[in-house]
Amino acid sequence: MTHNDTIVALATPSGAGAIAIIRLSGDNAIIIASEIFTSISGKKLSEQKTHTIHLGHIKDGTRVLDEVLMSVFKNPNSYTGEDVVEISCHGSAFIQQEIIQLCLRKGCRMAQAGEFTLRAFLNAKMDLSQAEAVADLIASDSEAAHQLAIQQMRGGFSNEIKQLREELLNFASLIELELDFAEEDVEFANRDEFQQLITRITQVLKRLIDSFATGNVLKNGIPVAIVGEPNVGKSTLLNALLNEERAIVSDIAGTTRDTIEDEITIGGIGFRFIDTAGIRETKDTIEGLGIKKTFEKMDASEVVVYLFDAINFKKLSSHIHVEIEKIKNKHPLKSLVVIANKVDQLSTAEISALKDVIPELITISAKTGMGVEDLKATLLNFVNTGALRNNETIVTNTRHYDSLLKALEEIQKVQGGINAGLSGDLLAIDIRQALYHFGEITGEISNDELLGNIFANFCIGK
C-alpha cells in the first residue's frame, strides 16, 4: 500500500439508493475530478475554494453519466489531510460503478479497507486510538456504544495518555541527562516529584484498566443467559423481551435443543439474551448436547436469569432452592435474577407468599407481558453507567487494555526500583518500556503489521 497516489471508493453502502457518495483522496483528486466534471456555472473545479459544493455533470467524453454535486476539500483542511473530493450522485448501482470506473481510468486506484482513515492518521489528523474509534462509531448499535466511541474519537482517552506520557518523558530525559554527568554525581530529576508522578500514573492506569470490564460490555452488549427447567417459559420470555416470535414455544418439554440468541437495547444499553435448553436429566443425545451448551452459555454470560414455574413452586420448592444455590456457588461473581413465571394464574396472596420465601424474586407472566418491564429495569440496574454519565474515560479496546497492563507492569518496576534505591540508568530502562507501551496506544510507536491489522477491520470507503 502506497500513500502518495490518489484513491477512490464508494463511501456509502453498496446497492441502490436515493444518493450515493464516491470519495477521492490524494494529490491528484481535484485534478482528476476536474477532468470528468463540467460545472453548470462554467467554473473550473480546480480554481474553487475549499469546502465548497458545485452542481454539474459527470461526463465520460461526450457521454453524460449523471448530474451530481461535487464537494471540494483542499489539504490540509480535509478528513485525510490531503485534497479530497466527494461526488454525490444518484444511487443507481450502475451509475456508481460507471463513475468509479471512469476515475480509475483517469489515474485513481481503488482504496483498501480503512485507507482514508489510515491516511488521516499518517497525516496527523488523528492519533491511532481516535482512528480506531471511527470504526467503533460506525459499528455502534446502542446509545452507550455510540457515546463511548464519540468520547474516544474526540480524544478523551488519548489526551489522558499523551499527558501522562509527556510528563514521564520529561522525567526520563532528566534521568538520562544525569547519566552524562555520572562522575559529578548531580541530580537533575527531583526524586520526590518523580515519586509523586509514578504514584499518580499508577492510579490512573489502574482506573483505566478497571474501566475495561464496564467498557467491554457497554460496547459489545451484556450477555444474559435465561436458564431453568424445561417448559417453564424461557422461550416465551425471550419472545416477550424481543417483542417478536423469535423462539418456538411448545407445551412439550425439551423443545429448545440449542441456544437461541438475540439483542435488544434497554435504556441505551445493549443486552444479548440467550435462550437455553431446559436443564434436566435426559437420555436424549441431542437434548443432552443442548444442556451442555446451556452450562457453557452460563459460564460466558454476565447475568444469569433463573426462571421457574410459579404454579409448581409448592411441589418443587426445595429443588428450586437447591438450583438457585448451585448457580450462586458456581458463579459467585455473576449477577443472578430469580424469576417466577406464569403468575397470571396465581392469586395476589399466592404471589405475596412467593416473595416472602424468595425476597429478591421478580414475578412475571411471559405470556401476557406482566412484569417484563420490571425485569428490564432490574437488568439495567446491574450496569455501571455512572462513569458513562460522568463522561469519565472508559477503555473499550482490547489492544489498548493490553498496552495499559504492560505499561502498568513497567511502572510498577520503576516503583520497585525507586524503593530499592536503584541508580538512574537502571530506572531509565523500565521508564523507556513504559513510554513504549503508552506510544503503542496513540500510534506514536507503530509498525506496518499493527496498522494493517487495525485498518483491515474498517469498511471500504472510510
C-alpha positions, 0 to 999 in steps of 0.5 A, spaced: 500 500 500 502 506 497 500 513 500 502 518 495 497 516 489 490 518 489 484 513 491 477 512 490 471 508 493 464 508 494 463 511 501 456 509 502 453 502 502 453 498 496 446 497 492 441 502 490 439 508 493 436 515 493 444 518 493 450 515 493 457 518 495 464 516 491 470 519 495 477 521 492 483 522 496 490 524 494 494 529 490 491 528 484 483 528 486 481 535 484 485 534 478 482 528 476 475 530 478 476 536 474 477 532 468 470 528 468 466 534 471 463 540 467 460 545 472 453 548 470 456 555 472 462 554 467 467 554 473 473 550 473 473 545 479 480 546 480 480 554 481 474 553 487 475 554 494 475 549 499 469 546 502 465 548 497 459 544 493 458 545 485 452 542 481 454 539 474 455 533 470 459 527 470 461 526 463 465 520 460 467 524 453 461 526 450 457 521 454 453 524 460 453 519 466 449 523 471 448 530 474 451 530 481 454 535 486 461 535 487 464 537 494 471 540 494 476 539 500 483 542 499 489 539 504 490 540 509 483 542 511 480 535 509 478 528 513 485 525 510 489 531 510 490 531 503 485 534 497 479 530 497 473 530 493 466 527 494 461 526 488 454 525 490 450 522 485 444 518 484 444 511 487 443 507 481 448 501 482 450 502 475 451 509 475 456 508 481 460 503 478 460 507 471 463 513 475 468 509 479 470 506 473 471 512 469 476 515 475 480 509 475 481 510 468 483 517 469 489 515 474 485 513 481 486 506 484 481 503 488 482 504 496 483 498 501 479 497 507 480 503 512 485 507 507 482 514 508 482 513 515 489 510 515 491 516 511 488 521 516 492 518 521 499 518 517 497 525 516 496 527 523 489 528 523 488 523 528 492 519 533 491 511 532 486 510 538 481 516 535 482 512 528 480 506 531 474 509 534 471 511 527 470 504 526 467 503 533 462 509 531 460 506 525 459 499 528 455 502 534 448 499 535 446 502 542 446 509 545 452 507 550 456 504 544 455 510 540 457 515 546 463 511 548 466 511 541 464 519 540 468 520 547 474 516 544 474 519 537 474 526 540 480 524 544 478 523 551 482 517 552 488 519 548 489 526 551 489 522 558 495 518 555 499 523 551 499 527 558 501 522 562 506 520 557 509 527 556 510 528 563 514 521 564 518 523 558 520 529 561 522 525 567 526 520 563 530 525 559 532 528 566 534 521 568 538 520 562 541 527 562 544 525 569 547 519 566 552 524 562 554 527 568 555 520 572 562 522 575 559 529 578 554 525 581 548 531 580 541 530 580 537 533 575 530 529 576 527 531 583 526 524 586 520 526 590 516 529 584 518 523 580 515 519 586 509 523 586 508 522 578 509 514 578 504 514 584 499 518 580 500 514 573 499 508 577 492 510 579 490 512 573 492 506 569 489 502 574 482 506 573 483 505 566 484 498 566 478 497 571 474 501 566 475 495 561 470 490 564 464 496 564 467 498 557 467 491 554 460 490 555 457 497 554 460 496 547 459 489 545 452 488 549 451 484 556 450 477 555 444 474 559 443 467 559 435 465 561 436 458 564 431 453 568 427 447 567 424 445 561 417 448 559 417 453 564 417 459 559 424 461 557 422 461 550 416 465 551 420 470 555 425 471 550 419 472 545 416 477 550 423 481 551 424 481 543 417 483 542 417 478 536 416 470 535 423 469 535 423 462 539 418 456 538 414 455 544 411 448 545 407 445 551 412 439 550 418 439 554 425 439 551 423 443 545 429 448 545 435 443 543 440 449 542 441 456 544 437 461 541 440 468 541 438 475 540 439 483 542 435 488 544 437 495 547 434 497 554 435 504 556 441 505 551 444 499 553 445 493 549 443 486 552 444 479 548 439 474 551 440 467 550 435 462 550 437 455 553 435 448 553 431 446 559 436 443 564 434 436 566 436 429 566 435 426 559 437 420 555 436 424 549 443 425 545 441 431 542 437 434 548 443 432 552 448 436 547 443 442 548 444 442 556 451 442 555 451 448 551 446 451 556 452 450 562 457 453 557 452 459 555 452 460 563 459 460 564 460 466 558 454 470 560 454 476 565 447 475 568 444 469 569 436 469 569 433 463 573 426 462 571 421 457 574 414 455 574 410 459 579 404 454 579 409 448 581 413 452 586 409 448 592 411 441 589 418 443 587 420 448 592 426 445 595 429 443 588 428 450 586 432 452 592 437 447 591 438 450 583 438 457 585 444 455 590 448 451 585 448 457 580 450 462 586 456 457 588 458 456 581 458 463 579 459 467 585 461 473 581 455 473 576 449 477 577 443 472 578 435 474 577 430 469 580 424 469 576 417 466 577 413 465 571 406 464 569 403 468 575 397 470 571 394 464 574 396 465 581 392 469 586 395 476 589 396 472 596 399 466 592 404 471 589 405 475 596 407 468 599 412 467 593 416 473 595 416 472 602 420 465 601 424 468 595 425 476 597 429 478 591 424 474 586 421 478 580 414 475 578 412 475 571 407 472 566 411 471 559 405 470 556 401 476 557 407 481 558 406 482 566 412 484 569 417 484 563 418 491 564 420 490 571 425 485 569 428 490 564 429 495 569 432 490 574 437 488 568 439 495 567 440 496 574 446 491 574 450 496 569 455 501 571 453 507 567 455 512 572 462 513 569 458 513 562 454 519 565 460 522 568 463 522 561 469 519 565 474 515 560 472 508 559 477 503 555 473 499 550 479 496 546 482 490 547 489 492 544 489 498 548 487 494 555 493 490 553 498 496 552 495 499 559 497 492 563 504 492 560 505 499 561 502 498 568 507 492 569 513 497 567 511 502 572 510 498 577 518 496 576 520 503 576 516 503 583 520 497 585 526 500 583 525 507 586 524 503 593 530 499 592 534 505 591 536 503 584 541 508 580 538 512 574 540 508 568 537 502 571 530 506 572 531 509 565 530 502 562 523 500 565 521 508 564 523 507 556 518 500 556 513 504 559 513 510 554 513 504 549 507 501 551 503 508 552 506 510 544 503 503 542 496 506 544 496 513 540 500 510 534 506 514 536 510 507 536 507 503 530 509 498 525 506 496 518 503 489 521 499 493 527 496 498 522 494 493 517 491 489 522 487 495 525 485 498 518 483 491 515 477 491 520 474 498 517 469 498 511 471 500 504 470 507 503 472 510 510 
